[in-house]
């Protein structure tokens, strides 16, 4: 008990702050924040579609978050605050490298005119934003589509959901009618059901209703009505132009927000600088070396194993570390040259080569970097140069021995030469766990590790995960196994609709939940089918 208390009171080792992620118009993560101390286990629970896997993929750099900060120890791995994002204002579009060329040119043409006149008030303050309905009711999406101010990507996403659900409803209704006719021995109708035709007609009707609402709005002479439209983020261009024009015509004011032309031009120069700096930061964050260096802090065990079928169990586990030997040799060579330059008195040359070596060192495990440094110093002391072939052979031997240790740890020492096709699902998942551990990650992540397994195999995988828990190994587990989460986790995070609905100790979340959504989820998870 004392150990758990110390662990919970320890300073955060992993900090996730304000993570956002969207796929087109679909906002999956909406400001996720949490922290985790070293050696703690975090269980993330929630319904399918709540954003659990997307969060894990953002943390492990398989996806790039749109906003947020990610820190491990004292190392800031990801900080999108350096890249300005759009918030619906012209200034944000001008300063964001994420703004596309067409939108950028439109914003550039409008900015000075807008901020020096009565429209200046809309450059300041928060913009309202529409999001897709969180509902199982198809009619809610129909009502959403009747709103004339939603953006085109959002409208397209809502239409796709509406079409999919409406088609299912029409087919289900048709099958029910056929069943009733068969019971009454009635003849089937000559005309076949055409759901696409019906849906097209419904969408045309919905579109006409949205247009009618729009025309009704623009017939008003109250500037406040147009101010409400201009305070919405990502309004379609046509409606935005009309709203701007009508706002001015109806006597709308800037409420003291307008600035001079000189200030506007000075702002434009600042936006250009921010855009340039953000573009450089974005280019760095998108580079393969940068992503690899940050990703190596994490190990990820995939939901569906993702083992290489052409490789044996041992080769699957040792493949990634063996591929990294090439990078280790480059680093070793640079360290050796730096030591040589230092002994010859060329301190500037030594610093330059050591800096290059440190860049490569960021992409490797700490233990491997220290081994390379030690080898370089030993060679410099003896006056020789490192033998790359000998070093590579020694590293391959070390990697293989470590792989044997890991496979023994997960109970697969007798399956070293087997292939994935010869293993059960539970054994494949245990190989995947050993493979994730092979690169010595700081944080080990599991994406629903038992979802692809039958109940008999689930127990053996959960037993291995439980056995991995230690004071030095920090873990994040996305799971639907509530008993396992309660038993293993130090902290539980419940996600719903892309936000953290509730977090705390297992006792707090499972036994004393505060949110009604959490209570409803736990009731459903306890139902026996």
MOJO-V701940 format. One line per field, one symbol per residue. ss: DSSP state (a for helix, b for strand, c for the rest). phi: phi as a letter, one per 20 degrees, with the letter a starting at -180 (. if undefined). burial: I if it has 9 or more other C-alpha atoms within 8 Angstrom, else O. A space follows every 10 residues. Layout:
ss->???
phi->???
burial->???
This chain:
ss->caaaaaaaac cbbbbbbbbb bbbccbbbbb bbbbbbbccc bbbbbbcccc caaaaaaaac ccccccbbbb bbccbbbbba aaccccccca aaaaaccccc aaaaaaaaaa aaaaaccaaa aaaccccbcc cccccccaaa aaaaaccccc caaaaaaaaa aaaaaaaaaa aaaaaaaaaa aaaacccccc ccccaaaaaa aaaaaaaaaa aaaaaaaacc ccaaaaaaaa cbccccaaaa aaaaaaaaac cccccccccc aaaaaaaaaa aaaaaaaaaa aaaaaacaaa aaaaaccbbb bccccccccc cbaaaaaaaa aaacaaaaaa aaaaaaaaaa aaacccaaaa aaaaaaaaaa accccaaaaa aaaaaaaaaa aacccccaaa aaaaaaaaaa aaaaaaaaac ccaaacccba aaccaaaaaa aaaaaaaccc ccbbbbbccc ccccaaaaaa aaaaaaaacc cccbbbbbcc caaaaaaacc bbbbbbccbb bbbbcaaaaa accccaaaaa aaaaaaccc
phi->.fffffffef ffedcdclec bcdmeeeedc necacbefnf ddddcqffne offffffffe meceffbpcc ccmeeeebbe ffdfdecnef ffffedfeff fffffffffe ggffedcfeg geecnedfce cffebeefff ffffffffdf ffgfffffff ffffffffff ffffffffff fffeleffff fefcgffffg ffffffffff ffffffffef deffffffff eeflfggfff fffffffffe nfdelmefcf fffffffgff ffffffffff fffffeffff fffefffcdc effdmlfefe dfgffffegf fffffgffff fgffffffff fffeneffff ffffffffff gfecfgffff ffffffffff fendcfefff ffffffffff fffffffffe mcfedgefdg fedffffgff ffffffffel ffcddcdlfd fedegfeggf fffffffffb fddecccebd effffffefe bcdddbmnce fbbqfgfffe ecfeffffff fffffefdd
burial->OOOOOOIIOO OIIIIIIIII IIOOIIIIII IIIOIIIIII IIIIIIOOOI IIOIIIIIII IOIOIIIIII IIOOOIIOII OOIIIIOIII IIIIIIIOIO OOIIOOIIOI IIOIIIIIII IIIOOOIOOO OIOOOOOIOI IIOIIIIIII IOOIIOIIIO IIIOIIIOOI IOOIOOOIOO IIOOOOOOOO OOOOIOOOIO OOOOOIIOII IOIIOOOIOO OOIOIIIOII IIIOIIOOII OOIIOIIIOI OIOIOOIIIO OOOIIOOIOI IIIIIIIIIO IIOOOOOOOI IIIIIIIIII IIIOIOOOOO IIIIOIIIOI IIOIIOOIII IIIIIIIIII IIOOOIOOII IIIIOIIIOI IIIIIOOIIO OIIOIIIOII OOOOOIOOOO IIOOIIOOII OIIIOIIIOI OIOOOIOIII OOIOIIIIII IIIIIIIIIO IIIIIIIIII OOIOOOIIOI IIOIOOOOIO OOIIIIIIIO OIOIIIOOII IIIIIIIIII IIIIIIIIII OOIOOOOIIO IIOOOOOOO
